[in-house]
Structures are given as structure tokens and as C-alpha cells.
């Protein structure tokens, strides 16, 4: 019998295994703030209009 495995499982650390290479605020995007929802929606709508017109 494996007595080592009989205990309760260890809790997860709830942290990513690695950081993204282009995360907001990192060395590759030092001033990269996340765009606001309004900016994102405006950009998506403009892209949709460009696709519809083109």
C-alpha cells in the first residue's frame, strides 16, 4: 500500500505556470494599458464596417 498518496491532495496555487511574453505593462509593451471597452467596441465596429463595405 502506498501510504504517501493516502493524504488529501495539495491545493493548487492558482497562478499561471509562465507569464506571457507580450503581457500588458511588460518589457515588450511597457506603456501598454489595456484598451477601454468603448475603444475596443469602436475598433470592432469600424472593422466590421470595413469588411461589409469591402
N, C-alpha and C positions, 0 to 999 in steps of 0.2 A: 504494500500500500504506500502511496506517495503522500506522506503527511505534510510536505511542503505546500502542496496545492489544495489542502483542505480548508484553508482560511478564506476569509472574504476577499473578493477581488479588490485590487487597488483602484482608487478613484482616478479618473482622468484629470489631466492638468488643465484642460480646456484652453490650450494655447496652440497656435499653428506650429508645425514642425519646422518651417522656414519662413522667412519674410520674402515678400515679392520684390523682384529686382527693380520695379518701377513704381513702387508704392508712393502715394501722395506724401510729400514732405521728406522724401528720402534724398540721397545724393543725386540721383538722376533727375528728380523733379523737386529741387529744393524749395521753390516757391509754389509748388503745385497744390493749391487748395482745391477741394472738391467743388465742382460747379454746382450752383444752386439748382433747385428743381425747376425754377422758372427758366433759367438759361438752358437747361437740358431739354425741356419741352419745346422751347423756341427753336433750338437746333434740330430737334427731331421733326418738327412741323416743316421747317424750311427744307430739310432733306426729302420729306415726303412730297412736298410741292414740286421740288426739282425732278423727282422721279416721275411724278404724274405728268408734268409738262414735257419732259424729255422723252 
